[in-house]
Each structure stands twice: as C-alpha cells, then as structure tokens.
Amino acid sequence: MTYARVPTGTLGGAHQVVPPAELEAFLTRSLAGFPVDGKTVVLVVPDTTRSCPMPELMHLLYRELIGRVGSLTALIALGTHSYLETEEIERWFGAPDGVETEFPGMRVVNHEWQDPSMIARVGRLSAERMAELSGGLVSEAVDVEINRLVVEADVALIVGPVFPHEVVGISGGNKYLIPGCATHEIIDLSHWVGALIGIDSLIGRRGITPVRAIINAGAELIPTRRLGICLVVKSGTDEVEFVATGELDDAWAPAADVAADSHIEYVDAPLRKVVSVMPRRYDDLWTAAKGCYKMQPAMAEGGEVIIYAPHITELSEVHKEIYDVGYHCVEYFTKQAERFAHVPKSVIAHSTHVRGAGTYDAVTGVEHNRITVTLSTQVPREVCEPLGLKYLAPEDVDLDALARDPEVLVVPNAGEVLYRLATDRTRS
C-alpha cells in the first residue's frame, strides 16, 4: 500500500537536554500529524532494561491518542526477556493505582513470545536472501514470526530510546519489532550473525550493518504501517537529548547518528581493568552483560572487566542453556559445531559476546581469550568458574578505593555508553 509519508521531525542534539515542556509540545504537534484516526494502533515500547522517561511518554501518548484511535494497545517488546509482572508494568508506566485505572480503554500486554496463539507468520527470508543480507556469513532460510497484535494492527507506533548495541550496531527502530516482538528463529539467526562478525567490529557502528539489514528485511514483511518516536536519552536518567518522529526508518536514522555521537566515550590508551557497576534495571547476567559488551573495544590485551552487580542472583531467568554451555569465544563453537547444534544460536551468541574475542585450538582443546571477565554478583564461585568466568565476592569490592586507583576505571551506571579507543573514531 502506498502512503503519504509522514514528514520527519527532530528536536535536540548530542549532549543536549530537551526541556520537558519543549519535548511535550514537540510530541503533541508530531502526534497530531500521525495518520491514526479511527485506526487500530499498537504502541510498541521497551521493557525496563532501557533508560527512558516512559511514565511521561506513556501519559502523553495516551492523552493524545485515546480519543482519536479505534483501539489502543501498549505492547512491551521483550524479545525473549522475562515477562514483566503487573507491579513492574505499573512502575514502568507510572500507574501506581493500576494501568486500568490510569489508562482506561488502553490494553497493556507483554510480548508473549512463548504463546503460539499470540504469534503470526508474516513471511520467509530465503537462504539466498539471508546470504546476501549477512555478507555470506549464513545461508539458511528463516521464517519471520511476529506478535499477532502488531500484525493485525493498522499502525504500529514504535516508541523508545536508541543506544550503541552489540548485535545490531545501533539499537532502536525496527529492532523493537525484531527481536522485540519476534520469536526464536529469526532472533537466533540474526544474533548469530552478530556473533560471527564480533563485537569489536559491530558495536556502535552507524548505518545499516548486516544484522540491521536482516532486521529491516524481516520488518518489511510485516503488513502494518510503521511509525516511530525515536529518542536519545542520557544514560541512567530520564533526560532526553534528542527525539525524531515520523516514518520509523526515517526517524531512526538521525536518532542513531546522535546516539553514536552522544553515547560513545573515547579513551587515549587501552584499559587494563574496568569495574562496570550495573544498575538494577539489569536483573540477570543475560541483560547485565552489557557492562562487558560496552567496554570490550577499549580493553587492553589481557585486561579485565569486572561486572559488579550484587543484586543479581542468576545468569539468565529464561535461557537456562547458558548453564550448560558456559562462556567462550566464537571459535570454540564454530570449531565444534556438531557438539552445539542443539543449542539455540542466541544462547551461543550471548556466550561469545560476553567472552569476547579469542581463539580455540580444536586439536589441543586450548582456548585463549583476549580479556578476563569477572562476575561480582550473588552467582557463586562454583557456578562461575566452570563456565569460564572468574569470581569476585561483592563484599570484597571497595568501589571508592578502586576509583582512586589510576590503573582502574570504575564505570557507574554501566551498560549503555560504549567505550572505544580514540584511534578507532572512524569505526563508528
């Protein structure tokens, strides 16, 4: 179907702070021009693992849309993260008296990726197409399955922040649909492509990376009109630096550029030791591993990243296979492909993203990893060490003393800002 395109609107810029009143006025004007009157509209929003002023955004969106649209649903784009409990949704949306009371007439649901009745197949990317999109890294056909609420809506309005990302380069945009509202098959294959490319070459990279190309191609199969409100948010805050609105792809592009300018820190020399202090929005290592991903490009050979998160009690709430697989470099898996053929590719990809670059000799069984990854959480030593992670008791960590050590970088609120060497500026 051919549409009259919604013009792209932008406000703010890298390292700026858009005053809340200006943001509200800008979004109110933008939404007034969105073609949603009488339509079935699904708001696709992130889960709690992203810094974002979601309560303010949700109240504004509800106010501006509920009287215009035919129906309104807020769909939390979990990918394969854990479902949010009722209390978590109420806090995330700023609805202390309950979402039904705060937002009457709006349905609020998790992306129920484990419920086949909530999933619709929208098409298939052929093996030849996947080879083209991935630059020859994979030649395997993949079905594209998306949450039924998105597929059956007239308009999907994607609302969320944009950050450097280990799998796709820069997050946001269609990523809220794939993997956000997708199922395992395309999630696994796209994440595996990211693992084969490697974090150092991919994370924070501007433009259409191979993984972004796969996600975009899958999103094009969805029959729903895609509009976007793409934000760059100061990490760990509700402060909006930049916002773009309009057709989803058109809004994502400038936001991705601003995110690359705003959320990449450059250091002059390789880092020997980093302590990534993880906020509570990451409740297992599956999500808190971003504290390692974002540091790897700046690490010295033989350096150490400590993921300090005393509140974390497990490696993954959902993907229990990681307890059997452990954490290894990508060669460990590519050179033993048959051994790990039964393991979901997204689990293997997560393993390699955490462990980082390295080599594996299939003859000797010797693995060499470029950096050491140490977990300082409630996951005990007897779990960590057999899986390839070092262990450090949280009670033995003195953050103040470490911050005074010139050989150590302590990163508060880690996980959203990417660190790179100054000599790598052109890589983003």
C-alpha positions in Angstrom: 0.0 0.0 0.0 1.2 3.5 -0.9 1.0 6.1 1.9 1.5 9.9 2.0 4.7 9.8 4.1 4.7 11.5 7.5 7.5 14.1 7.5 10.4 13.6 9.8 10.6 15.9 12.8 13.6 16.4 15.1 14.4 18.2 18.3 17.6 18.5 20.3 21.1 17.0 19.7 24.0 15.2 21.1 24.7 16.1 24.8 21.8 18.5 24.9 18.9 18.3 27.3 15.5 19.0 25.8 13.3 20.7 28.4 10.3 18.6 29.3 7.8 21.3 28.2 9.5 21.6 24.8 9.5 17.8 24.4 5.8 17.7 25.3 4.9 20.4 22.8 7.0 18.8 20.1 5.5 15.4 20.5 2.0 16.8 20.8 2.5 18.5 17.4 4.0 15.4 15.8 1.3 13.1 17.0 -1.4 15.4 15.7 0.0 14.8 12.2 0.2 11.0 12.5 -2.5 9.2 10.4 -4.1 7.2 13.3 -7.6 8.5 13.4 -10.1 5.5 13.7 -7.2 3.1 13.4 -6.2 0.0 15.4 -2.9 1.3 17.0 -0.3 -0.7 18.8 2.3 1.2 20.8 5.5 -0.9 20.8 7.6 0.1 23.8 10.7 -1.2 25.5 11.0 -3.1 28.7 12.7 -1.8 31.9 16.2 -2.5 30.6 16.4 0.8 28.8 16.8 4.3 30.3 13.7 6.2 29.2 11.1 8.6 30.6 8.5 6.0 30.0 5.9 7.3 32.5 5.8 10.8 31.0 5.8 9.4 27.4 3.0 6.9 28.2 0.8 9.5 29.7 1.3 11.9 26.8 0.7 9.2 24.2 -2.4 8.1 26.0 -3.7 11.6 26.2 -3.1 12.4 22.6 -4.3 9.1 21.1 -7.1 7.6 23.2 -9.8 9.8 21.8 -8.7 9.5 18.2 -7.8 5.9 17.5 -10.2 3.0 17.1 -8.3 0.9 19.7 -5.1 1.4 21.6 -2.7 -1.3 22.9 0.6 -0.9 24.6 2.8 -3.9 23.8 6.1 -4.3 25.8 8.8 -5.5 23.3 10.5 -8.1 25.4 12.2 -10.1 22.7 12.9 -13.2 24.8 13.4 -11.4 28.1 11.3 -12.3 31.1 7.7 -11.1 31.1 7.1 -8.0 33.3 4.9 -8.6 36.3 1.9 -6.4 37.0 3.8 -4.3 39.6 6.7 -3.8 37.2 4.4 -2.6 34.5 2.7 -0.2 36.9 6.0 1.3 37.9 7.3 1.5 34.3 4.2 3.2 33.0 3.7 5.5 36.0 0.5 3.9 37.1 0.6 3.3 40.9 -3.2 2.7 41.0 -3.0 0.2 38.1 -2.9 0.6 34.4 -6.7 0.0 34.0 -7.3 3.0 36.3 -4.6 5.2 34.9 -5.2 4.4 31.2 -8.9 3.3 30.8 -9.6 1.9 27.4 -5.9 1.0 26.6 -4.8 -2.6 26.7 -1.4 -3.2 28.2 0.4 -6.6 27.5 3.8 -8.2 27.4 5.0 -9.7 24.1 4.0 -13.2 24.9 6.7 -14.9 22.8 6.1 -18.3 24.5 2.4 -18.4 23.5 2.0 -19.7 19.9 -1.6 -18.3 19.8 -0.1 -14.8 20.0 2.3 -15.3 17.1 1.7 -14.8 13.3 4.0 -15.8 10.5 4.4 -12.9 8.1 6.8 -14.4 5.6 10.1 -16.1 5.0 13.6 -14.9 4.2 15.2 -17.4 1.8 18.6 -18.9 2.2 19.8 -16.8 -0.8 18.4 -13.7 0.7 20.0 -14.4 4.1 23.4 -14.9 2.4 23.0 -11.6 0.6 22.0 -9.7 3.8 24.6 -11.3 6.0 27.5 -10.9 3.6 27.8 -14.6 3.1 28.0 -15.5 6.9 24.9 -17.6 6.9 22.9 -19.3 4.1 19.9 -20.5 5.9 16.2 -19.7 5.3 14.3 -18.2 8.2 10.6 -17.7 9.0 9.6 -14.3 10.3 7.1 -14.6 13.1 5.8 -11.5 14.8 3.4 -10.8 17.7 -0.2 -11.1 16.3 -1.2 -7.7 17.8 1.4 -6.0 15.7 0.5 -7.9 12.5 -3.3 -7.3 12.9 -3.0 -3.6 13.7 -3.3 -0.8 11.2 -0.4 1.2 12.8 2.5 0.1 14.9 3.9 3.2 16.7 7.4 2.3 18.0 8.4 4.4 20.9 11.8 4.0 22.6 15.4 5.0 23.0 18.4 4.4 20.8 21.8 3.2 22.1 25.0 1.6 20.8 24.3 -2.1 20.6 26.5 -5.3 20.5 24.4 -7.2 17.9 22.9 -4.6 15.5 25.4 -1.7 15.8 22.9 0.9 17.0 19.7 -0.2 18.6 16.1 1.1 18.2 13.8 1.4 15.2 12.9 -2.0 13.7 14.8 -3.7 16.4 11.8 -3.1 18.7 9.9 -5.4 16.2 12.8 -7.9 15.6 13.8 -9.2 18.1 11.4 -7.1 20.3 8.2 -8.7 19.0 9.5 -11.7 17.3 10.2 -15.4 18.1 13.3 -17.5 18.4 14.1 -18.4 14.8 14.9 -15.0 13.4 16.2 -13.8 16.8 18.6 -16.7 16.9 19.9 -16.4 13.4 20.3 -12.6 13.5 22.2 -12.7 16.8 24.4 -15.5 15.4 25.4 -13.2 12.5 26.3 -10.6 15.1 28.5 -13.1 16.9 30.3 -14.2 13.7 31.1 -10.5 13.0 32.2 -9.8 16.5 31.5 -7.1 19.0 34.7 -5.0 18.2 33.6 -4.7 14.6 29.9 -4.2 15.1 29.0 -2.4 18.4 28.2 1.3 17.9 28.7 1.1 14.1 26.5 3.6 12.2 24.3 2.8 9.3 22.9 -0.5 8.0 25.0 -3.3 9.4 24.4 -6.9 8.2 22.3 -7.6 11.3 20.3 -4.4 10.8 19.8 -5.4 7.2 18.3 -8.7 8.3 16.1 -7.0 10.8 14.9 -4.4 8.3 14.2 -7.1 5.7 12.1 -9.0 8.2 10.2 -5.9 9.3 9.4 -5.1 5.6 7.3 -8.3 5.6 5.0 -7.0 8.4 1.9 -5.6 6.7 1.4 -2.9 9.4 2.2 0.8 8.9 5.3 1.6 11.0 5.7 5.0 12.6 8.3 6.0 15.2 9.3 8.2 18.1 13.0 7.5 18.5 14.8 9.1 21.4 18.4 9.5 22.6 18.3 9.5 26.4 21.1 10.4 28.7 22.2 7.1 30.2 20.7 6.3 33.6 18.3 9.3 33.5 15.0 10.5 32.1 16.7 13.4 30.3 16.0 13.4 26.6 18.9 14.7 24.4 17.2 14.2 21.0 14.0 13.0 19.5 12.9 12.2 16.0 9.4 11.4 14.7 7.8 10.2 11.5 8.1 7.0 9.4 10.0 4.6 11.5 13.1 4.2 9.4 13.2 7.9 8.7 13.0 8.7 12.4 15.6 6.0 13.4 18.4 7.2 11.1 19.0 10.7 12.7 18.5 9.3 16.2 21.1 6.6 15.5 23.6 9.2 14.4 23.0 11.3 17.5 23.3 8.1 19.7 26.7 7.4 18.1 27.9 10.9 18.8 26.5 11.1 22.3 26.9 7.6 23.7 30.4 6.7 22.7 33.3 7.7 25.0 36.9 7.6 23.6 39.9 6.8 25.7 43.5 7.5 24.8 45.1 4.2 25.9 43.8 0.6 26.3 42.2 -0.1 29.6 43.8 -2.7 31.9 41.0 -3.0 34.5 37.4 -1.9 34.4 34.7 -2.2 37.1 31.2 -1.9 35.4 28.7 -1.0 38.1 25.4 -2.3 36.9 22.1 -0.6 37.8 19.1 -2.6 39.0 17.3 -2.4 35.6 19.5 -5.4 34.7 18.3 -8.3 36.8 20.4 -11.2 35.4 23.7 -11.6 33.6 21.8 -12.0 30.3 21.0 -8.3 30.4 23.8 -7.0 32.8 26.4 -8.4 30.4 26.0 -5.1 28.6 28.5 -3.8 31.2 31.1 -6.0 29.5 30.0 -5.5 25.9 30.3 -1.8 26.1 33.9 -2.0 27.4 35.5 -4.6 25.1 36.6 -2.4 22.3 38.7 -0.3 24.7 40.3 -3.1 26.6 43.9 -4.0 26.6 45.1 -7.5 25.7 44.9 -9.4 28.9 42.7 -6.8 30.6 39.9 -7.5 33.0 36.2 -6.4 33.1 34.5 -6.9 36.4 30.7 -6.9 36.3 29.7 -5.6 39.7 26.1 -6.3 40.4 25.4 -7.6 43.9 21.7 -7.7 43.3 22.0 -10.4 40.6 21.3 -14.0 41.6 21.4 -15.9 38.3 22.9 -15.9 34.8 19.6 -16.0 33.0 16.0 -16.1 34.1 14.9 -17.6 30.8 17.8 -19.1 28.9 18.9 -21.9 31.2 21.0 -23.5 28.4 23.8 -21.0 29.3 24.5 -23.0 32.5 25.4 -26.0 30.3 27.2 -24.0 27.5 29.3 -21.6 29.6 31.1 -18.6 28.1 33.6 -19.0 25.2 34.9 -17.2 22.2 33.2 -17.8 18.8 35.8 -20.3 17.5 35.0 -22.6 20.5 31.6 -23.0 18.9 32.3 -22.8 15.2 35.1 -25.5 15.5 32.7 -27.8 17.4 29.5 -27.1 15.5 28.0 -30.6 15.8 28.5 -30.6 19.5 26.4 -27.5 20.0 23.9 -28.0 17.2 21.1 -28.4 19.7 21.7 -25.1 21.5 19.8 -22.0 20.4 22.0 -19.7 18.4 21.0 -16.7 20.5 22.4 -18.5 23.6 25.7 -19.2 21.8 25.8 -15.7 20.6 25.3 -14.3 24.1 28.1 -16.6 25.3 30.5 -15.3 22.7 29.5 -11.7 23.2 30.2 -11.9 26.9 33.5 -13.7 26.5 34.8 -11.5 23.7 37.5 -12.2 21.1 39.7 -15.2 21.4 40.9 -18.4 19.7 40.3 -22.1 20.1 42.5 -25.0 19.1 40.3 -28.0 18.3 43.2 -30.4 18.5 44.6 -29.4 21.9 41.3 -28.1 23.3 43.1 -24.9 24.4 41.1 -21.7 24.4 42.8 -18.3 24.6 40.6 -15.3 25.4 41.7 -11.7 24.9 40.3 -10.4 28.2 39.2 -11.8 31.5 35.6 -11.4 32.6 34.9 -11.5 36.3 31.5 -11.7 37.8 30.9 -10.0 41.2 27.3 -11.0 42.0 25.4 -13.5 44.1 26.1 -16.2 41.5 28.6 -18.3 43.4 32.1 -19.2 42.6 31.3 -22.9 42.0 28.9 -21.8 39.2 31.1 -19.1 37.6 34.4 -20.7 37.3 33.5 -23.9 35.5 31.6 -21.8 32.9 34.7 -19.6 32.0 34.1 -16.6 34.3 36.2 -15.5 37.2 34.5 -14.9 40.5 34.9 -11.9 43.0 32.8 -11.7 46.1 30.8 -8.5 46.1 31.7 -7.9 49.8 35.4 -7.8 48.8 34.8 -4.9 46.4 35.7 -1.4 47.6 34.5 0.9 44.8 35.9 4.0 46.4 39.3 2.5 46.7 39.2 1.2 43.1 38.1 4.6 41.8 41.3 6.1 43.4 43.5 3.6 41.6 44.9 5.2 38.4 45.1 1.7 36.8 41.3 1.1 37.2 38.3 2.7 35.6 35.1 2.4 37.6 32.0 3.0 35.4 28.9 3.8 37.3 25.5 3.1 35.7 27.3 0.9 33.1 25.6 -0.8 30.1 24.5 2.0 27.8 27.6 4.1 27.0 30.2 2.4 24.7 33.9 2.9 25.3 36.4 2.9 22.4 40.0 3.8 21.8 40.5 7.3 20.4 42.3 5.7 17.4 39.0 3.9 16.5 36.9 7.1 16.0 36.4 6.3 12.3 34.9 2.8 13.2 31.6 4.3 14.4 
